[in-house]
Amino acid sequence: MSERITITDVRERAINLNRRIVSTGRHVQAQQRNGYVALDEYQGAACIRTITVGTKREVADFLYAMMVGIDLSRSNPIT
């Protein structure tokens, strides 16, 4: 059985992702809306767009995939 994902888990993953993208001047924020969780992208205080909306687990998985993608893009290729 998989572990239960809470809104706190989702927000912690968003904080973790924001550490990786701090140099871009943008950040993401997870918010609960109408029984779902929305992941929004911000530049400063301005919301640029809603990236995705889903269950807590779906958004948590999406954030994890974003972190892996960023890490892979920054890794040195094997030579």
Secondary structure, 3 states (H helix, E strand, C coil): CCCCCCHHHHHHHHHHHHHHHHHHCEEEEEEEECCEEEEEEEECCEEEEEEEEECHHHHHHHHHHHHHHHHHHHCCCCC
